[in-house]
Amino acid sequence: MMPHQSQGACMAIEDAAALGIIFNKSFFQGDVREALEVYEKVRLPRVTRVQAAAAKAAYNINERIGFSANKDKCATYKVEDERQKLTIEEMNAYDMYKDVEEKLLKIRGDKFLAPYISGLPIGLKMPNGVTVGA
């Protein structure tokens, strides 16, 4: 993890939280393989996205989390792809419990009915122009 988003330790803390949630008695049914599969499905996309954003921020300060709020205020604001930019809303609105539940139910062949996709609330509007679930 590049240091340009200050997220390395945050992702490590989230990793530990994910393991705690997944192996909690409310989710864990004794199948370690299933639990680790859920862990990978929950953590890999999020950490990969943060890692990519950190790499971009190494050469473009506008790629930093939260800088999308500057897009209309700064004449030199430019990012590779505004819609792919990691936003503070995406980071802070994330509900790991919902993400774990969604992935676990899918693996078990059950339906996930909560209004979330990958831990983000459906309908969340982000400053990069993306609305979750749209």
N, C-alpha and C positions, 0 to 999 in steps of 0.2 A: 504494500500500500504506500503510495507516494504521500508525503506529508502535507500537500498543498490544500487539503480540505480539512485537516485536523480531525480525521475520522477513523484513523487506525484503532485507537483505543476504544472509540465508540462502537466500532464493529465487533471488537473482541468482547465487549460487555454485552452486546446484543447476542453474540454467539452463545455466551454462557446463559443468558436469559432464555434463549431458544431451547437449549438442552434442558434447562430447569422446567420449562413449560411442557416440552414433549415427554419427559420422563416423569411428570407429575401424575399422580394416580387418576386424575380426571381424564387423561388422554392415554396413558400407557397401559397396555393390556398384556405386557410380558413379552412382546415380540420386538427384540432389539433391532433386528434387520428392518422391520417396518419403521421403527422410531428413527433410525439413522437415515432411511430413505426420505422421511418427512423433513428431517433436519436439512438434508441436502437440497430438497425442493424449496424449502423456505429461505435458506440462507444464500445459496449460490446466486440467484438472480439479483438480490438486493446488494450483496457485497460486490458483485461484479459491476453493477451500475455505479456504486460509490467509487470503486477503484478506477473505473474509466473516467469519471468526472474529476477525480484527483489528478490523473495523468494529464487531462486537458488543461486543468488549472495551472499546471507547471509552466505552460507557455502562454496562457491567456487568462488574466485575472478575471475577466468577465464570465468565465466558466465556473467560478466559485459558487457554491451553494448560497442562494440568497441574492446573488447579484442580478438575477432576472428582474428584480424590482427596479433596477437602474435603467432598464432598456429604453424608457421614454425620457430619461433625464440626462443622458450622457451621449454626446455627439460621437464618441469613439466606441460606443458599445457594439460589439460584434461577436457572435458565437458561431460555431460550426453549423448547428441545427437547433434553432430555438425550441422546437417541439421535443427534442431529445434531451434538453438541458435538465439537469437534476435541480429540483426546486426545494426550498425550505419547507413548503407545504407537503411535498411528497415525503420528506424526511420526518416531519413532526406529526403528520396525520396517521402515520403507519401504526396499525394495531397488530402486533405479533400474535396475540391470542387468536384473532380472526384468521390470520394467515395460516397458522398451524392447524386450526380447525378445518379450514377449507382444503388444505393439502391432504390431511389425514382422512377426511371423509371421502375424498376422491379416490385415494388408494384403497379404501375399504369398500368402494362401490356405492357409497351413500351420497345423497344430495346435500349440498351446502346452500342454505336458504338465506343466510344473512346478506344484507346489502353491501357487500365488500368484494373487491377483487384484489387478490394478493396483498391483503392487509390494508388496502385503501378504500375509503368509503365511496360507493358509487355516487356520482354526481359532483365529487370534489372538483372545483375549478381551480386550475393552477395558473400562475402568471405566464407560463410558457405557451398558453393557448390550449392545453390539453385538459379535457374533462374526463375523469375516470369513468369508464364504462360506456362512453359515447362512441 
